[in-house]
Amino acid sequence: MKKKELQVHIGDRPDDMGRRFVAAWHRAERGELTKENAERHVGFENFALFARVLTPRRLELLRHVHRQPARSVRALAQALGRDYRRVHEDVQALVDAGLLDRDESGLHADYETVRMETRLAL
């Protein structure tokens, strides 16, 4: 079984996102892209936005959830020894960014690796 990978794109342009979408659409039409090997991409307009979203505390939270999915924000806050309100804010930011999943089973980060592509405008 192929390891699930999260692809993070920093400095992503709309035309880049469009090309990835169209390419994935064509692969899905040919039957090459299925639920089992689906790609997951998250894009950030620039590095500053990425750094605001993925702070050191949020990275710690994300690593913890990757190792031990949590049933709730409260359970996660207790496991991390952090304030519920701050953990709730962090969870919401990570969910909104597409880095963390939240569903009826709880919180989880179901990918084994993260591949980052960064474009810096000089």
C-alpha positions in Angstrom: 0.0 0.0 0.0 1.3 3.4 -0.9 2.0 5.8 2.0 -0.3 8.8 2.1 1.5 12.0 1.4 0.4 15.6 2.0 1.8 18.0 -0.5 2.2 21.5 0.7 2.8 24.3 -1.8 4.1 27.7 -0.7 4.1 30.5 -3.1 1.4 28.7 -5.1 -0.1 30.7 -8.0 -3.7 30.2 -9.3 -2.4 28.8 -12.6 -0.3 26.2 -10.7 -3.3 25.1 -8.8 -5.4 24.9 -12.0 -2.8 22.8 -13.7 -2.7 20.3 -10.8 -6.5 20.1 -10.8 -6.8 19.5 -14.5 -4.0 16.9 -14.4 -5.7 15.1 -11.5 -9.1 15.2 -13.3 -7.6 13.6 -16.4 -5.8 10.9 -14.3 -9.2 10.2 -12.5 -11.0 9.9 -15.8 -8.4 7.3 -16.9 -8.9 5.4 -13.7 -5.4 6.2 -12.5 -6.5 8.2 -9.5 -8.7 6.4 -6.9 -9.6 6.9 -3.3 -6.8 4.7 -2.3 -4.1 6.7 -4.1 -5.8 10.2 -4.0 -3.5 13.1 -3.9 -3.8 15.7 -1.2 -2.5 19.2 -1.8 -2.6 22.3 0.4 -1.5 25.7 -0.9 -0.3 28.9 0.8 0.1 32.1 -1.1 3.4 32.9 0.5 5.8 31.8 3.2 4.6 34.5 5.7 1.0 33.0 5.6 2.4 29.5 6.0 4.5 30.6 9.0 1.4 32.2 10.6 -0.6 29.1 10.2 2.0 26.4 11.2 3.5 27.8 14.4 5.7 25.7 16.5 2.9 25.0 18.9 0.6 24.0 16.1 3.3 21.7 14.6 3.6 20.1 18.0 -0.2 19.6 18.1 -0.2 18.2 14.5 2.6 15.7 15.4 0.7 14.6 18.5 -2.5 14.0 16.5 -0.6 12.2 13.8 0.7 9.7 16.4 -2.4 9.6 18.5 -5.7 10.8 16.9 -7.9 12.6 19.5 -11.7 12.1 20.0 -12.1 15.8 20.9 -10.4 19.1 21.4 -10.8 18.7 25.1 -9.1 15.3 25.1 -6.3 16.8 22.9 -5.9 19.8 25.3 -5.6 17.5 28.2 -3.1 15.2 26.5 -0.9 18.2 25.5 -1.3 19.9 29.0 -2.5 23.0 27.3 -5.5 25.4 27.7 -8.6 24.3 25.9 -9.3 27.6 24.3 -5.8 27.9 22.8 -5.9 24.3 21.5 -9.4 24.9 20.0 -8.0 28.0 18.1 -5.0 26.0 16.9 -7.2 23.1 15.8 -9.5 25.4 13.9 -6.6 27.1 12.1 -5.1 23.7 11.1 -8.5 22.4 9.9 -9.1 25.6 7.9 -5.7 25.3 6.3 -6.3 21.6 5.4 -3.5 20.3 7.5 -5.7 18.5 10.1 -9.0 16.6 9.6 -12.0 16.7 11.9 -14.9 14.4 11.5 -17.4 12.4 13.6 -14.5 10.1 14.8 -12.5 13.1 16.1 -9.2 14.7 15.0 -6.7 13.0 12.8 -3.8 13.6 10.4 -3.9 10.7 8.1 -0.7 11.1 6.1 2.7 9.6 6.6 4.8 12.2 4.9 4.7 15.8 4.1 6.4 17.1 0.9 6.9 20.8 0.6 7.5 22.9 -2.5 8.4 26.5 -1.9 8.7 29.4 -4.3 10.2 32.6 -3.0 9.7 35.8 -4.9 12.8 38.0 -4.7 
